[in-house]
């Protein structure tokens, strides 16, 4: 994985609460869960970022 960049993300409180619970259930941080979900969505859509060599 490349260099990480921080940015603000706004979302509905109920959605965030659901993601926080899901993350806790899978022993991940909330940020880690969001990264995991985005990564899986990119794979499913066949839009994975190109690997840098």
N, C-alpha and C positions, 0 to 999 in steps of 0.2 A: 504494500500500500504506500502511496506517495505521501508527501508532506500534507499535514492537516491544516485546514484554515477554519478559523472560528467565524461564526455569523449568528445573528439573532434569528430566532424562529418563533413566530406567534402561532398559537393554536388554541382551540377550544379547551376550556378547563376539563370538561368531561373526557375528551379525547386524551389529554395529557394524563389524567388519572388512570385511564384504562391502560395506557402504554407503561406507566410506572408500575402498575400491578403485574402486567405481563412480564416486564423486565425482572421484577423481583421473583416471580415464579420460575424464571429461567436463569436466575443468578447472574444477571447482567445489570449494568448501570442503565439509567434511562437513556443517556447519550448512546451507549453501546447498543441498546435495543433499537433506537431510531436508525443508527448506522446499519445494523443488521437488516432491518426491514427495507431500507432503501437499496441496499446491496442485492437482496433477494428480488426486489421489484425490477432492478436493472437487469439481472440475469434472466428473469422470466420474459422481459421485453426484448431480450437479446441486444441490449444497449450497454453492455459492460464497457467501462473505460479501457482504452488500449494500455497495455503494460509498457512501462518505460524500461529501456535496457541500459 
